[in-house]
Amino acid sequence: MPISNAAPEFQGTAFLQQNVGIGEYESCSFDRCLFGKSGLSESRFVDCEFRNCDLSLAKVSGAALRNVRFIGCKLVGIRFDECNKLGFSVTFKGCSLKLSSFSRLNLKKTRFAECSLLEVDFADADLSGALFENCDLLGAVFRKSNLERADLRTAYNYSIDPALNRVAKAKFSLMGLPGLLDKHDIIIE
């Protein structure tokens, strides 16, 4: 059900068997919607907000996400790396992104707040200036990632090898120090 000039709200809608509808969605809000394995593929979302939605395993190949906010959403296994990279801009608050992939994406200044980022793939991603506010990064993959000026002071459970990632001027807390040294198998008490 693509739209053009209106800015509708979708509340409690279940898109379980079909795609949302290829088209342009501008200034739309999706509240408590279920997407299952349906898709957002090839659609364009600009200035949209997803609240308390379940998009787990949703297909996003070729989807354009520009200034899209996800709040309280379940986004398990989403291949954001298959989205249209032109203008890709997202923020996350209170979301579960377990097993999702942001590999090779430009995530400069992206904000992740109070998110569960378990086993998320950030390999080769540009996370310069990104904010990880109170985020659980257990098992997250950082390999050849640009974390310059990123703020991880309140993030926890991360393992980041400074030799394999760019970390100049990144901010870490003293409590997060073990996550930067764990490859050395040393004990910090």
N, C-alpha and C positions, 0 to 999 in steps of 0.2 A: 504494500500500500504506500508507494512513494508519494511524496508531497512536493509542492513547489513553493508557493508564496505564503502559505500558512505556517504557523509554528505550533502544531498540535502536541498534546500530551497523551502518551500511551500509558495507561494504568492497568496493571494486572493482566496484560495481554500475554498469551502463550503463543510463541512462534516456534512450536515444537517440530513440525514436519516440513515447513516451507521457509524460504528466505523471508527476511523482512520485506523485501521488494527492492529490486534494483532501482535506484533513483537518488535524488538529492534530499537530504534531511538537514534543514537549517534551523537552528535555535529550537530544536525539539527536546522534549524530556521524556525519558522512559523510566517509569516508576514501578517496581515490583514485577517486572516482566521476566518471562522465562523464555530462553532461547534454545536450550538443549543443544542438539547438534545442528541446528538450523544455521543459516548463514547471514552474514553481513557483507559477503563478498561482492566486490565490484560496485558497492554503494558509496556514497559520499556523505560524511557526517561533519557538519561545520557548526561550531558553538553549541554542541549538544551535551546533554547531561543524562547519565545512566545512574539511577538511585536504587539500591537494594535489588538489583537484577541478578539473575543467574545466567551467565553467558558461557559457562563451562563447555569446553570443546567446540564452541561455535567456530564456524569457518569465516576467516577474515581476509582471504586471498584477494588482493587488489583493492581492498576497502581503503578509502581515504578518511583518515581521522585527523581533523584539524580543530584544535582547541576543544577537545572532548574531555569531559570530566566524568570519572567513575567514582561513585561514593557508596561505600558499603556493599560492593558487588563481589560476586564469586566469579572469578575469571580463570578457572583451572584449565591448564593445557592449551592456552591461546597462543597461536603462532603470530604474534605481532610482527615478527620479522617478514611475514608474507604480505603485510599491508603495503599500500602505496606509500613510498618513502617521501614523496614530494609534500612538504608542509606538515609532515607528521608531528603532531603536538597533543600530548595527553597529560593528565594529572590523575593521581589516585589517592583516595583517602579511605582508610578503614576497609581495604579490599584484600581478598585472598587471591593471590596470583600464582599459586603453587604450579610448578612444572611448565610455566609459560616461557616463551622465548622472545628476547629483545635483541638477539644476535645481529650485529652489524648495523644497528639503527642509530640515528642521531637523536640522542636523548638529552641534549644540552639543556641544563637548568630545569629538567623535569623534576616534579615534586612527587615523592612517595611518602605519605604520612600514615602512620599507624597501620602499615600493611604487613601481611604475611607473604614473604617472597621466598618461600621454601623451594629450593632446587630450581630457581629461575636462571635462565641462561642469558648472561650479559656479555658473552664473548665478543670481542671486537666492537663493542658498542662505545659510542662517544657519550660518556656520562659527565662531561666536564660541567662543573657548576651545579650538578644535580643535588637534591636534598633527600636524604633518607632519614626521615624523622620518626623515631620510635618504631623502626622496622626490624622484623626478624628475617635475617638473611641466611639461615641455616641451609647449607648445601648449595647456595647460589654460586654460579660459575662466573668468575672474573678472570679472563684470559685475554691478553692484548687489549684490555679495556682502558679507555681514557677516563681516569677519575680525577684529573687535575681540578683543583678548587671545589671538588665535591664535598659535601658535609655529611659525615657519617658519625658525628659525635654522639648521637643517641641511638644509633643502629646497634644491633647485637647479633651474635652468633655468626659473624662473617669470617671468611678465610680469604685473605687477599695477599697474594705474593707481590711485594713491591718490585721484584726483579722481572716479573712478567707483565706488569701493568704500569701505566703512567699515573703517578700519584703526587706529583709536585703540587704543593700548597693545598692538598686535600686536608680536611679537618677530621681528626679522630680523637676520641677520648682516651684517657689513660686506661680506663677499664677495657677498651677495645684493643689494647696493645697485643694481647695474645693472638688475636685474629690476623695480625700482621707478621707474627713470628712462628706460627704453628708448624710451618714446613721444616723448621730447625729442630723440632722435637725437644724443646727446652721447657723447663718447668718454671712458671712464674707464680710466686706466692705473695 
